[in-house]
Structures are given as C-alpha cells and as structure tokens.
Amino acid sequence: MLSGKRVLVGITGGIAAYKICELIRMFKRQNADVRVVVTPNALNFVTKLTLQCLSQNDVYCEAFNVPEWKPEHIALTESDIFIIAPCSANTIGKLANGLADNLLTSTAMAFKNPILIAPAMNDGMWENKILQDNLERLKKAGYEIIEPETGFLACGSQGKGRLADLNKIFDKVVLFLNTSPIDREVCSQFEMNEKIRKQNEGCYCEKINNKKILVTAGGTKEKIDPVRYITNNSSGKMGLAIADYLYSKGADVTLVSTFEIERPYKVTVAKSADEMFKTVKTIDFDAVFMTAAVGDFKVKNVSEQKIKKTDGNGLNLELEQNPDILRYLAENKKTGQTIVGFCAESENLIENAKEKIKKKGCDYLVANDISRKDIGFDSNENEVYILDRELNIKKFDKASKTLIAKGIVDYIWQN
Ligand SMILES: Cc1cc2nc3c(=O)[nH]c(=O)nc-3n(C[C@H](O)[C@H](O)[C@H](O)COP(=O)(O)O)c2cc1C
C-alpha cells in the first residue's frame, strides 16, 4: 500500500513515545521507507537502537552532525509526509512560534509536504490555554492535528490527552499520502458540513453508522491449470476506496476482495467468481456494492496438471458462464437492502447502463467508461455516471477514486 512512499516519523519527549515503535512497524509492513527523527528528550523514553532496527534506517537526532554537504534537516525534508507522534506540549510551542532549535523542529520548519502532529500529554497540559492557542496557530499554518483521546493517562489521572489510536494515526497518514490537497479540502469541507448537519437533524451518517455493508473489489481469476488463469484489468482501487470511505463513516464493512489486503475492517479473499458467489451468499448485509469485476466466463474443464506446450498445438479452451452475482443478489433482495451494481462499458455507456440496470434489477448502477486510458481500470482516477431505478442519471466528473467513492456513497444516502 505504501511502496515508494517516504514517511518521516518525528518523536518527542513524551511517555507515549514507546507506542511509536508499533506505528513504525505498521508503516514498514506496508513497505514504506521510514526515517525517524527524534528530539534529544525523546531518547529518554525510547532507544535509538530500537528505532533503528524497526525503521531499518539511521535515526536522526543531532542537528550539527553534518557528515555530508547537505545538513540533515534539509535531507530529511525529502520525505512525502512528516508525522510527529507523540508531539509534546513543548515542541508544539516551538513549532507554533517558529523556533528551530533542534533537528526535529528545524526539519519541520523547512518541510514543504504535509506535517501531521499527534499531541499526547497530561490533561492539565492539554487544557492549557497557551497550548490550545498554539494548536490553533499550527492549524492555520496548515498542520494537521490528530486530536488525543480521553481516557486513563500515564500520569494516573483521567481526561483528555492520550495519544490517538495508532490505527487512526496510520489511516490519516495513508489518507494524506493518497489524496491531493484539493481532495482533502473537499473532504474537510464535507466533514465540516457533516458536523453542522449532525448538530441539526437528518445527518445521513446515521443511516450508515453501524450498518452492515458488503463491498466486493478486484478482478476475478478463473483457473486454466495450476499456474494459469483468465482475469481482467480491474485493480480493485475503486472498491477499496468505497470500502475505506464507508468505514470512515462508521459502517460495519466487509470487503470481499480478489487480492490480499490489510484493512482495519473485515476482509475475505475470494479469487474466482464461484468463490466470490459462495462467500457473498454467506454474508448478511444492509447494502452491497458489487464493485468487483466478475469474469463472465470460466474454463469448463480446469486442467489438474500444468498444460504442456506440446499438448497445446493451437489450444482450445472451452468456457462456460459464471454465476451472475449481482442479479442473484437483486433477485433475492431482502426488505431494506440496497443493491449497488457496477458496469464497465467500452461503448454506448449510458444506453448499455440503462439496459443493464433494468436487466439486473439493482437499485443503483455505477457506469464506468473503460475505453478511456486516463480513468477507470488500473487508474487512480475515475469518472462515472450513477443510474437509479427510475433511470435518473448523475455524473461524477473526473476525480481521484477517493473522491468518486465519497460522491457515490453521499449520493445514495442523501437521496
Ligand atoms: C516521565 C515524563 C513524562 C513526560 N510525558 C510527557 C508527555 O506525555 N507529553 C508532554 O508534552 N510532555 C511530557 N513530558 C515533559 C517533556 O518531556 C518536556 O516538556 C520536554 O522538554 C519535551 O522535550 P521535547 O519537546 O524537545 O521532546 C514528560 C516528562 C517526563 C519526565
């Protein structure tokens, strides 16, 4: 998930520093290139050796240790994101006032990509008016603050100040790495609107919260023999974006994916159409997004042994139809369920989509134009139309799959 991404982790002198060892492992598990910069005080809480082993990189601390022509606070800025966790009240104060008196604060000052900070401290420190003013100042300067949680604190008291859950910090970093500033602006606008709506009534989030939502993703693989298979160009990114967005809105998400992936929600791998059909039938859901590109055909007689080149003088494969999962779900729809299908068309997109929604009987159909190279299959962007049973059509202009996912989900639940 994070291959090729350079994550700079900053650690300051707070008791929650020990938790960051696990956060580094979470990034490493996703193949990120992790570098760690610490304040001298952080080393009272966690050792350089531990951080070196976990990040598989040097750990940076000394500001005036300049082995090469480029000082380290400049070299470290060549990272895609800077996450400072835990961020002490002291370092927050320095950052908010433009102080750069150690390697971590100097790096932050020179850093051009997103900086996220996860404060953690005693509740008294958290409530301190100067600290809160400093945080406001950092927010205005574009820092993303991952708020601490309320609970039992290391100092023995109860209150707000616990480092945010590591999964939350991890998800935020991933979100920032995978979205553009424009995407995030739209999302934060949405979050704001959402808060306002929640204060009023009829927030659609309540319609999703704790709802069991099934999402399928990826292109199915149909075996030819033990090593070969028939598949398609679907990357699974659209389904994943939908599942992630639903999860962020509080849904109880189950992802049935054709590939292995780690997510904070339930994931079941089903590679072929038959496996997916079998799996989907066992899952109870309030809504389903059939985003997976399910192959229409499978090989009739799958060879138990690898087919030899010599056997295959002009090899013919006999194909038979796969089950139509979307149609099955629509035909067996229970009261209150919402069925959302996806179709990929290379010509006459709207006409074909209209035919398909009538034929399949689903509530909504999302139509993708796969004739274009810049969107759809295997791309990070998409442009889709969504049709409902009355054949109303809504277009979502070209945007990242994250934003398209948000558009589709919002549209369905706000209607
Ligand atoms: C045992 C102990 C635990 C501490 N825990 C925290 C903490 O959780 N959050 C915090 O802001 N400061 C905490 N402090 C105070 C900071 O270590 C102190 O303000 C220090 O100057 C921070 O330095 P730094 O920001 O350069 O890392 C703690 C101090 C001690 C002695």
The ligand as a Gaussian input file, in Angstrom:
#p B3LYP/6-31G(d) Opt

LIG

0 1
 C        8.280000      10.959000      32.785000
 C        7.929000      12.131000      31.922000
 C        6.875000      12.016000      31.063000
 C        6.521000      13.084000      30.251000
 N        5.454000      12.941000      29.401000
 C        5.106000      13.988000      28.634000
 C        4.017000      13.873000      27.757000
 O        3.358000      12.819000      27.663000
 N        3.686000      14.931000      26.991000
 C        4.384000      16.107000      27.051000
 O        4.013000      17.052000      26.347000
 N        5.428000      16.234000      27.889000
 C        5.808000      15.226000      28.672000
 N        6.871000      15.375000      29.498000
 C        7.607000      16.620000      29.520000
 C        8.538000      16.712000      28.341000
 O        9.431000      15.612000      28.343000
 C        9.310000      18.019000      28.383000
 O        8.425000      19.117000      28.209000
 C       10.419000      18.106000      27.380000
 O       11.013000      19.370000      27.422000
 C        9.916000      17.843000      25.968000
 O       11.001000      17.950000      25.085000
 P       10.871000      17.821000      23.511000
 O        9.619000      18.510000      23.113000
 O       12.079000      18.505000      22.961000
 O       10.901000      16.403000      23.210000
 C        7.255000      14.303000      30.310000
 C        8.335000      14.393000      31.182000
 C        8.675000      13.311000      31.976000
 C        9.836000      13.466000      32.906000

